[in-house]
Structure formats: C-alpha cells, structure tokens
Amino acid sequence: MLLGRKSTGLILAGVAAYAWYKYSKMNADEKRDLVNNLKEKGKRIFGSVISGTENAGAADGKAFSQGTQYAG
C-alpha cells in the first residue's frame, strides 16, 4: 500500500514538472490565451454548480414546485 502512495506522488510531481516546463516555454500571447480559457471554463463550471443547487431537491433534476407533493 505504501508503494502505491509513493508512486502516485511521483507521477503527480512528474506531471506538474512537465506542465511547468510547457508553460515556461509559451510566449506571452499563448499564456494569456491559456489563462483566459481557464477563467472562462471556471466561470462556466461555477455557474452550472450554482444553477444546479436550485434543483438539488429532486431525484430527476427537476425542482419541486409549491403545488407538487412528494409521494415517496
């Protein structure tokens, strides 16, 4: 079990090092595009999570209205 944790950490460190290397080799326009793309995706995900909390009460994803009674 301990070996699995060590190898997972080593893999994550390798992925992080590779990502840092690729980012350091980008020019300013590519970096700006990457950051803007990540911000846009984050806002979309956050918006979907916030709008999804309105429908959290129903099993089928539809919110219960005031007139609907739960028969379960």
N, CA, C and O atoms as CSV, one atom per row, in Angstrom:
chain,resi,resn,atom,element,x,y,z
A,1,MET,N,N,0.822,-1.188,0.000
A,1,MET,CA,C,0.000,0.000,0.000
A,1,MET,C,C,0.864,1.249,0.000
A,1,MET,O,O,0.539,2.225,-0.677
A,2,LEU,N,N,1.941,1.235,0.735
A,2,LEU,CA,C,2.814,2.397,0.820
A,2,LEU,C,C,3.488,2.660,-0.522
A,2,LEU,O,O,3.705,3.816,-0.887
A,3,LEU,N,N,3.817,1.620,-1.250
A,3,LEU,CA,C,4.453,1.795,-2.551
A,3,LEU,C,C,3.519,2.503,-3.522
A,3,LEU,O,O,3.980,3.307,-4.333
A,4,GLY,N,N,2.240,2.231,-3.462
A,4,GLY,CA,C,1.267,2.887,-4.326
A,4,GLY,C,C,1.190,4.381,-4.067
A,4,GLY,O,O,1.060,5.168,-5.004
A,5,ARG,N,N,1.269,4.772,-2.827
A,5,ARG,CA,C,1.228,6.196,-2.471
A,5,ARG,C,C,2.467,6.908,-2.969
A,5,ARG,O,O,2.384,8.034,-3.458
A,6,LYS,N,N,3.609,6.266,-2.851
A,6,LYS,CA,C,4.854,6.886,-3.306
A,6,LYS,C,C,4.842,7.047,-4.817
A,6,LYS,O,O,5.252,8.088,-5.331
A,7,SER,N,N,4.381,6.040,-5.529
A,7,SER,CA,C,4.394,6.131,-6.983
A,7,SER,C,C,3.371,7.140,-7.474
A,7,SER,O,O,3.608,7.806,-8.482
A,8,THR,N,N,2.238,7.272,-6.789
A,8,THR,CA,C,1.240,8.274,-7.161
A,8,THR,C,C,1.809,9.674,-6.982
A,8,THR,O,O,1.615,10.542,-7.833
A,9,GLY,N,N,2.504,9.891,-5.888
A,9,GLY,CA,C,3.133,11.187,-5.650
A,9,GLY,C,C,4.199,11.496,-6.673
A,9,GLY,O,O,4.338,12.638,-7.110
A,10,LEU,N,N,4.950,10.485,-7.054
A,10,LEU,CA,C,5.994,10.671,-8.060
A,10,LEU,C,C,5.378,10.994,-9.424
A,10,LEU,O,O,5.895,11.840,-10.155
A,11,ILE,N,N,4.298,10.333,-9.760
A,11,ILE,CA,C,3.617,10.600,-11.030
A,11,ILE,C,C,3.053,12.022,-11.032
A,11,ILE,O,O,3.196,12.738,-12.023
A,12,LEU,N,N,2.417,12.438,-9.940
A,12,LEU,CA,C,1.881,13.795,-9.855
A,12,LEU,C,C,2.990,14.841,-9.947
A,12,LEU,O,O,2.815,15.874,-10.593
A,13,ALA,N,N,4.116,14.583,-9.315
A,13,ALA,CA,C,5.241,15.510,-9.394
A,13,ALA,C,C,5.775,15.599,-10.824
A,13,ALA,O,O,6.141,16.678,-11.289
A,14,GLY,N,N,5.818,14.469,-11.511
A,14,GLY,CA,C,6.271,14.467,-12.897
A,14,GLY,C,C,5.335,15.229,-13.814
A,14,GLY,O,O,5.786,15.962,-14.694
A,15,VAL,N,N,4.028,15.060,-13.614
A,15,VAL,CA,C,3.043,15.779,-14.422
A,15,VAL,C,C,3.144,17.278,-14.152
A,15,VAL,O,O,3.075,18.084,-15.080
A,16,ALA,N,N,3.307,17.648,-12.897
A,16,ALA,CA,C,3.437,19.067,-12.541
A,16,ALA,C,C,4.701,19.667,-13.149
A,16,ALA,O,O,4.670,20.792,-13.647
A,17,ALA,N,N,5.812,18.932,-13.114
A,17,ALA,CA,C,7.057,19.427,-13.701
A,17,ALA,C,C,6.916,19.600,-15.208
A,17,ALA,O,O,7.397,20.586,-15.766
A,18,TYR,N,N,6.269,18.661,-15.863
A,18,TYR,CA,C,6.067,18.763,-17.313
A,18,TYR,C,C,5.175,19.956,-17.652
A,18,TYR,O,O,5.439,20.678,-18.613
A,19,ALA,N,N,4.113,20.164,-16.859
A,19,ALA,CA,C,3.218,21.299,-17.096
A,19,ALA,C,C,3.964,22.622,-16.904
A,19,ALA,O,O,3.785,23.557,-17.684
A,20,TRP,N,N,4.793,22.698,-15.872
A,20,TRP,CA,C,5.577,23.908,-15.645
A,20,TRP,C,C,6.547,24.151,-16.801
A,20,TRP,O,O,6.727,25.290,-17.233
A,21,TYR,N,N,7.157,23.106,-17.292
A,21,TYR,CA,C,8.084,23.232,-18.423
A,21,TYR,C,C,7.349,23.754,-19.655
A,21,TYR,O,O,7.822,24.679,-20.316
A,22,LYS,N,N,6.190,23.160,-19.966
A,22,LYS,CA,C,5.432,23.601,-21.140
A,22,LYS,C,C,4.981,25.052,-20.985
A,22,LYS,O,O,5.021,25.817,-21.948
A,23,TYR,N,N,4.551,25.438,-19.778
A,23,TYR,CA,C,4.109,26.804,-19.532
A,23,TYR,C,C,5.268,27.786,-19.669
A,23,TYR,O,O,5.098,28.885,-20.197
A,24,SER,N,N,6.431,27.393,-19.200
A,24,SER,CA,C,7.584,28.296,-19.268
A,24,SER,C,C,8.057,28.511,-20.705
A,24,SER,O,O,8.697,29.522,-20.993
A,25,LYS,N,N,7.758,27.587,-21.601
A,25,LYS,CA,C,8.164,27.709,-22.997
A,25,LYS,C,C,7.151,28.472,-23.858
A,25,LYS,O,O,7.436,28.760,-25.020
A,26,MET,N,N,5.972,28.805,-23.308
A,26,MET,CA,C,4.949,29.531,-24.065
A,26,MET,C,C,5.331,31.004,-24.169
A,26,MET,O,O,6.002,31.552,-23.294
A,27,ASN,N,N,4.888,31.635,-25.262
A,27,ASN,CA,C,5.082,33.075,-25.357
A,27,ASN,C,C,3.940,33.779,-24.621
A,27,ASN,O,O,3.017,33.128,-24.132
A,28,ALA,N,N,4.007,35.105,-24.544
A,28,ALA,CA,C,3.046,35.876,-23.748
A,28,ALA,C,C,1.614,35.717,-24.259
A,28,ALA,O,O,0.682,35.634,-23.458
A,29,ASP,N,N,1.427,35.673,-25.576
A,29,ASP,CA,C,0.079,35.516,-26.124
A,29,ASP,C,C,-0.522,34.167,-25.775
A,29,ASP,O,O,-1.702,34.076,-25.434
A,30,GLU,N,N,0.284,33.120,-25.860
A,30,GLU,CA,C,-0.198,31.773,-25.514
A,30,GLU,C,C,-0.558,31.681,-24.034
A,30,GLU,O,O,-1.550,31.049,-23.671
A,31,LYS,N,N,0.252,32.314,-23.179
A,31,LYS,CA,C,-0.039,32.306,-21.743
A,31,LYS,C,C,-1.337,33.042,-21.458
A,31,LYS,O,O,-2.153,32.575,-20.662
A,32,ARG,N,N,-1.538,34.187,-22.096
A,32,ARG,CA,C,-2.752,34.970,-21.895
A,32,ARG,C,C,-3.980,34.177,-22.363
A,32,ARG,O,O,-5.011,34.165,-21.692
A,33,ASP,N,N,-3.858,33.515,-23.523
A,33,ASP,CA,C,-4.961,32.697,-24.030
A,33,ASP,C,C,-5.281,31.546,-23.083
A,33,ASP,O,O,-6.450,31.245,-22.841
A,34,LEU,N,N,-4.255,30.908,-22.551
A,34,LEU,CA,C,-4.447,29.799,-21.618
A,34,LEU,C,C,-5.172,30.266,-20.361
A,34,LEU,O,O,-6.124,29.626,-19.914
A,35,VAL,N,N,-4.724,31.372,-19.798
A,35,VAL,CA,C,-5.345,31.892,-18.577
A,35,VAL,C,C,-6.789,32.304,-18.840
A,35,VAL,O,O,-7.675,31.999,-18.042
A,36,ASN,N,N,-7.030,32.993,-19.947
A,36,ASN,CA,C,-8.399,33.410,-20.266
A,36,ASN,C,C,-9.311,32.205,-20.481
A,36,ASN,O,O,-10.468,32.224,-20.060
A,37,ASN,N,N,-8.802,31.160,-21.131
A,37,ASN,CA,C,-9.578,29.946,-21.356
A,37,ASN,C,C,-9.922,29.262,-20.026
A,37,ASN,O,O,-11.047,28.803,-19.831
A,38,LEU,N,N,-8.955,29.199,-19.125
A,38,LEU,CA,C,-9.204,28.585,-17.820
A,38,LEU,C,C,-10.215,29.387,-17.012
A,38,LEU,O,O,-11.073,28.816,-16.338
A,39,LYS,N,N,-10.112,30.718,-17.080
A,39,LYS,CA,C,-11.070,31.559,-16.365
A,39,LYS,C,C,-12.479,31.356,-16.906
A,39,LYS,O,O,-13.438,31.266,-16.139
A,40,GLU,N,N,-12.600,31.284,-18.230
A,40,GLU,CA,C,-13.902,31.093,-18.846
A,40,GLU,C,C,-14.512,29.749,-18.447
A,40,GLU,O,O,-15.698,29.674,-18.125
A,41,LYS,N,N,-13.702,28.692,-18.470
A,41,LYS,CA,C,-14.193,27.374,-18.072
A,41,LYS,C,C,-14.589,27.355,-16.600
A,41,LYS,O,O,-15.594,26.747,-16.232
A,42,GLY,N,N,-13.802,28.016,-15.762
A,42,GLY,CA,C,-14.126,28.087,-14.341
A,42,GLY,C,C,-15.435,28.792,-14.087
A,42,GLY,O,O,-16.229,28.360,-13.251
A,43,LYS,N,N,-15.668,29.888,-14.812
A,43,LYS,CA,C,-16.926,30.615,-14.655
A,43,LYS,C,C,-18.108,29.777,-15.115
A,43,LYS,O,O,-19.173,29.808,-14.499
A,44,ARG,N,N,-17.919,29.020,-16.208
A,44,ARG,CA,C,-18.990,28.149,-16.694
A,44,ARG,C,C,-19.310,27.051,-15.682
A,44,ARG,O,O,-20.477,26.781,-15.398
A,45,ILE,N,N,-18.274,26.425,-15.143
A,45,ILE,CA,C,-18.478,25.358,-14.154
A,45,ILE,C,C,-19.140,25.925,-12.907
A,45,ILE,O,O,-20.081,25.334,-12.377
A,46,PHE,N,N,-18.650,27.073,-12.437
A,46,PHE,CA,C,-19.232,27.697,-11.245
A,46,PHE,C,C,-20.695,28.048,-11.488
A,46,PHE,O,O,-21.540,27.843,-10.617
A,47,GLY,N,N,-20.989,28.573,-12.661
A,47,GLY,CA,C,-22.372,28.910,-12.996
A,47,GLY,C,C,-23.266,27.685,-13.024
A,47,GLY,O,O,-24.409,27.741,-12.570
A,48,SER,N,N,-22.762,26.585,-13.549
A,48,SER,CA,C,-23.574,25.371,-13.597
A,48,SER,C,C,-23.770,24.781,-12.208
A,48,SER,O,O,-24.817,24.195,-11.931
A,49,VAL,N,N,-22.793,24.923,-11.339
A,49,VAL,CA,C,-22.934,24.427,-9.964
A,49,VAL,C,C,-23.949,25.274,-9.213
A,49,VAL,O,O,-24.800,24.748,-8.496
A,50,ILE,N,N,-23.854,26.586,-9.380
A,50,ILE,CA,C,-24.788,27.468,-8.691
A,50,ILE,C,C,-26.207,27.236,-9.194
A,50,ILE,O,O,-27.134,27.155,-8.388
A,51,SER,N,N,-26.397,27.129,-10.495
A,51,SER,CA,C,-27.747,26.888,-11.013
A,51,SER,C,C,-28.213,25.476,-10.685
A,51,SER,O,O,-29.419,25.236,-10.620
A,52,GLY,N,N,-27.315,24.555,-10.482
A,52,GLY,CA,C,-27.677,23.185,-10.127
A,52,GLY,C,C,-28.166,23.054,-8.709
A,52,GLY,O,O,-28.883,22.103,-8.398
A,53,THR,N,N,-27.805,23.978,-7.833
A,53,THR,CA,C,-28.262,23.892,-6.450
A,53,THR,C,C,-29.740,24.185,-6.330
A,53,THR,O,O,-30.368,23.785,-5.350
A,54,GLU,N,N,-30.316,24.877,-7.308
A,54,GLU,CA,C,-31.752,25.129,-7.292
A,54,GLU,C,C,-32.529,23.829,-7.451
A,54,GLU,O,O,-33.635,23.696,-6.927
A,55,ASN,N,N,-31.954,22.867,-8.175
A,55,ASN,CA,C,-32.629,21.616,-8.490
A,55,ASN,C,C,-32.153,20.463,-7.617
A,55,ASN,O,O,-32.357,19.301,-7.968
A,56,ALA,N,N,-31.535,20.758,-6.507
A,56,ALA,CA,C,-30.919,19.707,-5.707
A,56,ALA,C,C,-31.928,18.832,-4.978
A,56,ALA,O,O,-31.566,17.745,-4.527
A,57,GLY,N,N,-33.180,19.264,-4.844
A,57,GLY,CA,C,-34.141,18.507,-4.057
A,57,GLY,C,C,-34.778,17.352,-4.788
A,57,GLY,O,O,-35.285,16.434,-4.143
A,58,ALA,N,N,-34.775,17.357,-6.096
A,58,ALA,CA,C,-35.481,16.328,-6.853
A,58,ALA,C,C,-34.522,15.276,-7.374
A,58,ALA,O,O,-33.394,15.586,-7.756
A,59,ALA,N,N,-34.968,14.045,-7.388
A,59,ALA,CA,C,-34.127,12.950,-7.864
A,59,ALA,C,C,-33.907,13.016,-9.369
A,59,ALA,O,O,-32.860,12.597,-9.862
A,60,ASP,N,N,-34.888,13.538,-10.103
A,60,ASP,CA,C,-34.768,13.587,-11.552
A,60,ASP,C,C,-34.166,14.899,-12.039
A,60,ASP,O,O,-34.132,15.138,-13.246
A,61,GLY,N,N,-33.687,15.761,-11.136
A,61,GLY,CA,C,-33.062,17.011,-11.515
A,61,GLY,C,C,-34.022,18.159,-11.685
A,61,GLY,O,O,-33.602,19.267,-12.018
A,62,LYS,N,N,-35.316,17.923,-11.463
A,62,LYS,CA,C,-36.312,18.989,-11.584
A,62,LYS,C,C,-36.733,19.400,-10.185
A,62,LYS,O,O,-37.015,18.561,-9.329
A,63,ALA,N,N,-36.769,20.681,-9.973
A,63,ALA,CA,C,-37.135,21.193,-8.652
A,63,ALA,C,C,-38.624,20.979,-8.402
A,63,ALA,O,O,-39.436,21.015,-9.326
A,64,PHE,N,N,-38.960,20.759,-7.150
A,64,PHE,CA,C,-40.360,20.634,-6.775
A,64,PHE,C,C,-40.995,22.010,-6.755
A,64,PHE,O,O,-40.402,22.962,-6.247
A,65,SER,N,N,-42.173,22.122,-7.292
A,65,SER,CA,C,-42.909,23.382,-7.203
A,65,SER,C,C,-43.705,23.370,-5.904
A,65,SER,O,O,-43.778,22.349,-5.219
A,66,GLN,N,N,-44.296,24.503,-5.575
A,66,GLN,CA,C,-45.065,24.604,-4.333
A,66,GLN,C,C,-46.261,23.652,-4.340
A,66,GLN,O,O,-46.610,23.110,-3.291
A,67,GLY,N,N,-46.900,23.432,-5.497
A,67,GLY,CA,C,-48.087,22.607,-5.583
A,67,GLY,C,C,-47.793,21.119,-5.651
A,67,GLY,O,O,-48.710,20.314,-5.490
A,68,THR,N,N,-46.561,20.728,-5.880
A,68,THR,CA,C,-46.217,19.317,-6.036
A,68,THR,C,C,-45.925,18.709,-4.669
A,68,THR,O,O,-45.200,19.299,-3.868
A,69,GLN,N,N,-46.475,17.552,-4.406
A,69,GLN,CA,C,-46.187,16.875,-3.171
A,69,GLN,C,C,-45.366,15.622,-3.476
A,69,GLN,O,O,-45.563,14.952,-4.490
A,70,TYR,N,N,-44.464,15.339,-2.586
A,70,TYR,CA,C,-43.584,14.183,-2.741
A,70,TYR,C,C,-44.306,12.951,-2.235
A,70,TYR,O,O,-44.732,12.907,-1.081
A,71,ALA,N,N,-44.444,11.959,-3.085
A,71,ALA,CA,C,-45.132,10.716,-2.702
A,71,ALA,C,C,-44.092,9.595,-2.672
A,71,ALA,O,O,-44.066,8.747,-3.564
A,72,GLY,N,N,-43.279,9.591,-1.699
A,72,GLY,CA,C,-42.246,8.584,-1.692
A,72,GLY,C,C,-42.074,8.001,-0.399
A,72,GLY,O,O,-41.228,7.123,-0.226
